[in-house]
Amino acid sequence: MFEIYEVNKSNTQRYAYGSKKAKSLFVLGLNPSCLPDKNLNPTLRNARAFSKILGFDSFVMINI
């Protein structure tokens, strides 16, 4: 689904998620997600929606 997908070894926490295109919005989060890669949690759904509203063609969510 997304070309960027970085998780821990047990695939229980996502650290980076999204797609990098010509005009990407980078979003910094403070807590890693624990949903599988096919599921967008509310934060990721909001990041995707805001990226479209703001005129970006993709987004990358980075969690620390």
Long-range contacts (C-beta under 8 A, 24 or more apart in sequence): 1-37, 1-38, 2-37, 4-60, 5-37, 7-37, 8-32, 11-36, 13-63, 14-61, 14-63, 15-62, 15-63, 15-64, 16-60, 16-61, 16-62, 16-63, 17-44, 17-60, 17-61, 18-47, 18-58, 18-59, 18-60, 18-61, 19-58, 19-59, 19-60, 20-58, 20-60, 21-57, 21-58, 22-57, 23-55, 23-56, 23-57, 23-58, 24-51, 24-56, 24-57, 24-58, 24-59, 24-60, 25-50, 25-51, 25-54, 25-56, 25-58, 25-59, 25-60, 26-59, 26-60, 26-62, 27-59, 27-60, 27-61, 27-62, 28-62, 28-63, 28-64, 29-61, 29-62, 29-63, 29-64, 30-63, 30-64, 31-63, 32-63, 33-63
